[in-house]
Amino acid sequence: MSKTIHFKNTAISYTDEGKGTAIVLLHGFLENKKMWNAFIPEFIKKYRVITIDLLGHGESESLGYVHSMEDNADVVQTILAELRLRKVVFVGHSMGAYVALAFAELYPEFMKGLVLLNSTSRADSDERKLNRDRAIKAVKQHYTNFIRLSISNLFSENNRERLASEIEHVKEEAVKTPLQGIVASLEGMKIRKDREILLHFSEYPILLILGEKDPVLNYEQSLEQIEGTKVQLATFPDGHMSTIENQDELKVVLSAFFKKV
């Protein structure tokens, strides 16, 4: 059952179920809190699970023309304050992990553990920034085409046929994302800070989960950021959408991490 809270006069939607250690699940770009539906029933047996629609996604309203990762982190903090939570474990998928990293920098005392799922602690390269600008232009011109193509490109090629119906469902959810939310998020991701330093000096456990055939994140380059750190690594053989492409294995990996935290 979704609940609503207001952040800067903006309605934010979230869910809160279960008891125990608090686990906050943050979706990625063009996704929403429903992406975790396959995971919640299992996790709430042992944990308190909070899912949040980030700014301009799902049932949460847009705040302006740029949704910075810090703005989203403040949204998360507003919800944690409402729920009187002190220490939480974050699982962030892609953009959700950028938000979790921003939160970890702004509110380190709340961190109990962090999972970066198909994501990176590094800022956008100049090339990626140009791609964000191109994406903004493309979505303004061909909204539906842009979204449908963007979603297909997140899956490894060998899964696009096998998971055709699941991919179609992701697209159906994605096209509900308003244009303002999409553009504001692209602008926010483009200007986000490099937070690799957190992987080297944070006191809490961190897990990085990567797909070897991730079409948007270079696997080898992603490994560089955890060299010489205590960050744990889990690797799947597929693409950017481990929540769908490697769902059962991901449940096992996350449950093991939660147990240790």
BELHU-V185512 format. One record per residue. N is the residue number from 0. RES is the residue in one small letter. NEAR is the number of other ideal C-beta (glycine too) atoms within 10 Angstrom. D_LAST is the distance of its C-alpha to the last C-alpha in Angstrom with 1 decimal. Layout:
((N & RES & NEAR & D_LAST) (N & RES & NEAR & D_LAST))
This chain:
((0 & m & 5 & 27.0) (1 & s & 13 & 26.9) (2 & k & 13 & 27.3) (3 & t & 12 & 28.9) (4 & i & 17 & 28.5) (5 & h & 10 & 30.7) (6 & f & 20 & 29.7) (7 & k & 13 & 32.9) (8 & n & 7 & 35.0) (9 & t & 16 & 33.1) (10 & a & 12 & 31.8) (11 & i & 25 & 28.1) (12 & s & 20 & 26.9) (13 & y & 23 & 23.5) (14 & t & 18 & 22.1) (15 & d & 18 & 19.9) (16 & e & 14 & 19.3) (17 & g & 17 & 17.4) (18 & k & 11 & 15.6) (19 & g & 13 & 12.2) (20 & t & 17 & 9.2) (21 & a & 21 & 11.0) (22 & i & 28 & 10.7) (23 & v & 27 & 13.6) (24 & l & 26 & 15.4) (25 & l & 30 & 18.1) (26 & h & 26 & 21.1) (27 & g & 25 & 23.2) (28 & f & 22 & 26.9) (29 & l & 25 & 29.3) (30 & e & 26 & 26.7) (31 & n & 22 & 25.6) (32 & k & 24 & 23.1) (33 & k & 18 & 24.8) (34 & m & 22 & 23.4) (35 & w & 22 & 20.2) (36 & n & 10 & 22.5) (37 & a & 14 & 21.9) (38 & f & 20 & 18.1) (39 & i & 19 & 18.2) (40 & p & 11 & 19.9) (41 & e & 13 & 17.3) (42 & f & 21 & 14.2) (43 & i & 15 & 15.9) (44 & k & 12 & 16.4) (45 & k & 15 & 12.9) (46 & y & 19 & 11.8) (47 & r & 18 & 13.9) (48 & v & 25 & 14.8) (49 & i & 25 & 16.8) (50 & t & 25 & 19.0) (51 & i & 28 & 21.4) (52 & d & 25 & 24.7) (53 & l & 31 & 24.9) (54 & l & 28 & 28.3) (55 & g & 23 & 31.2) (56 & h & 31 & 29.3) (57 & g & 23 & 29.4) (58 & e & 15 & 30.6) (59 & s & 25 & 29.9) (60 & e & 20 & 32.9) (61 & s & 19 & 33.6) (62 & l & 23 & 33.7) (63 & g & 15 & 36.2) (64 & y & 10 & 37.1) (65 & v & 15 & 34.0) (66 & h & 28 & 30.5) (67 & s & 23 & 28.6) (68 & m & 26 & 24.9) (69 & e & 17 & 25.0) (70 & d & 20 & 26.9) (71 & n & 29 & 24.3) (72 & a & 22 & 21.5) (73 & d & 19 & 23.8) (74 & v & 25 & 24.1) (75 & v & 28 & 20.4) (76 & q & 16 & 20.5) (77 & t & 17 & 23.5) (78 & i & 19 & 21.8) (79 & l & 20 & 18.8) (80 & a & 11 & 21.5) (81 & e & 14 & 23.4) (82 & l & 16 & 20.6) (83 & r & 6 & 19.8) (84 & l & 17 & 16.1) (85 & r & 9 & 14.7) (86 & k & 14 & 11.0) (87 & v & 22 & 9.9) (88 & v & 23 & 8.1) (89 & f & 28 & 11.1) (90 & v & 29 & 12.6) (91 & g & 27 & 16.0) (92 & h & 25 & 18.8) (93 & s & 27 & 21.4) (94 & m & 25 & 22.8) (95 & g & 32 & 19.8) (96 & a & 26 & 17.8) (97 & y & 30 & 20.7) (98 & v & 33 & 20.2) (99 & a & 31 & 16.5) (100 & l & 28 & 17.5) (101 & a & 24 & 20.4) (102 & f & 27 & 18.2) (103 & a & 21 & 15.9) (104 & e & 17 & 19.2) (105 & l & 14 & 20.8) (106 & y & 15 & 18.2) (107 & p & 12 & 15.7) (108 & e & 6 & 15.1) (109 & f & 20 & 13.5) (110 & m & 21 & 10.7) (111 & k & 18 & 7.0) (112 & g & 20 & 6.4) (113 & l & 27 & 9.5) (114 & v & 29 & 11.1) (115 & l & 28 & 14.8) (116 & l & 28 & 16.6) (117 & n & 27 & 20.2) (118 & s & 26 & 20.4) (119 & t & 24 & 21.1) (120 & s & 25 & 20.6) (121 & r & 18 & 24.3) (122 & a & 16 & 27.1) (123 & d & 17 & 29.8) (124 & s & 10 & 32.5) (125 & d & 7 & 36.1) (126 & e & 8 & 36.6) (127 & r & 13 & 33.6) (128 & k & 14 & 35.0) (129 & l & 12 & 38.4) (130 & n & 16 & 36.9) (131 & r & 19 & 35.3) (132 & d & 12 & 38.8) (133 & r & 11 & 40.3) (134 & a & 18 & 37.9) (135 & i & 18 & 38.9) (136 & k & 12 & 42.5) (137 & a & 16 & 42.0) (138 & v & 20 & 40.2) (139 & k & 12 & 42.9) (140 & q & 9 & 45.6) (141 & h & 12 & 44.2) (142 & y & 15 & 41.3) (143 & t & 11 & 40.9) (144 & n & 11 & 41.6) (145 & f & 21 & 39.1) (146 & i & 22 & 36.3) (147 & r & 18 & 37.2) (148 & l & 12 & 37.5) (149 & s & 18 & 34.3) (150 & i & 21 & 32.3) (151 & s & 16 & 34.1) (152 & n & 13 & 33.4) (153 & l & 25 & 29.6) (154 & f & 26 & 29.8) (155 & s & 20 & 30.7) (156 & e & 12 & 34.5) (157 & n & 13 & 34.3) (158 & n & 20 & 32.3) (159 & r & 14 & 34.6) (160 & e & 9 & 37.0) (161 & r & 12 & 34.6) (162 & l & 19 & 32.5) (163 & a & 12 & 35.5) (164 & s & 7 & 35.1) (165 & e & 15 & 31.4) (166 & i & 21 & 32.3) (167 & e & 12 & 35.1) (168 & h & 14 & 32.8) (169 & v & 22 & 30.6) (170 & k & 17 & 33.9) (171 & e & 12 & 35.1) (172 & e & 18 & 32.1) (173 & a & 20 & 32.4) (174 & v & 14 & 36.0) (175 & k & 14 & 35.2) (176 & t & 21 & 33.7) (177 & p & 13 & 36.4) (178 & l & 14 & 38.1) (179 & q & 16 & 37.3) (180 & g & 24 & 33.5) (181 & i & 25 & 33.7) (182 & v & 21 & 35.8) (183 & a & 23 & 33.9) (184 & s & 27 & 30.6) (185 & l & 20 & 32.3) (186 & e & 17 & 33.7) (187 & g & 28 & 30.3) (188 & m & 22 & 28.6) (189 & k & 19 & 31.7) (190 & i & 14 & 31.4) (191 & r & 18 & 27.6) (192 & k & 16 & 26.7) (193 & d & 13 & 25.3) (194 & r & 21 & 21.7) (195 & e & 16 & 21.1) (196 & i & 11 & 20.9) (197 & l & 22 & 17.5) (198 & l & 22 & 16.2) (199 & h & 14 & 17.9) (200 & f & 7 & 17.1) (201 & s & 20 & 13.9) (202 & e & 7 & 11.7) (203 & y & 16 & 8.3) (204 & p & 17 & 7.0) (205 & i & 23 & 9.5) (206 & l & 22 & 10.8) (207 & l & 24 & 14.5) (208 & i & 25 & 16.2) (209 & l & 22 & 20.0) (210 & g & 26 & 23.1) (211 & e & 13 & 25.7) (212 & k & 16 & 28.5) (213 & d & 23 & 27.1) (214 & p & 15 & 30.5) (215 & v & 16 & 29.2) (216 & l & 16 & 26.7) (217 & n & 12 & 28.1) (218 & y & 12 & 25.8) (219 & e & 7 & 27.1) (220 & q & 11 & 27.0) (221 & s & 22 & 23.5) (222 & l & 13 & 22.5) (223 & e & 11 & 24.3) (224 & q & 19 & 21.9) (225 & i & 19 & 19.1) (226 & e & 9 & 21.6) (227 & g & 8 & 20.9) (228 & t & 17 & 17.3) (229 & k & 11 & 14.0) (230 & v & 19 & 13.1) (231 & q & 16 & 12.3) (232 & l & 13 & 15.1) (233 & a & 19 & 15.9) (234 & t & 15 & 19.6) (235 & f & 19 & 21.6) (236 & p & 12 & 25.4) (237 & d & 21 & 26.4) (238 & g & 26 & 26.5) (239 & h & 24 & 24.9) (240 & m & 28 & 24.1) (241 & s & 23 & 21.4) (242 & t & 25 & 20.8) (243 & i & 20 & 24.3) (244 & e & 26 & 25.3) (245 & n & 21 & 22.3) (246 & q & 13 & 21.0) (247 & d & 8 & 20.4) (248 & e & 15 & 18.8) (249 & l & 21 & 16.5) (250 & k & 15 & 15.4) (251 & v & 11 & 14.5) (252 & v & 20 & 12.6) (253 & l & 23 & 10.6) (254 & s & 15 & 10.0) (255 & a & 13 & 8.9) (256 & f & 21 & 6.3) (257 & f & 20 & 5.1) (258 & k & 9 & 5.6) (259 & k & 9 & 3.8) (260 & v & 16 & 0.0))
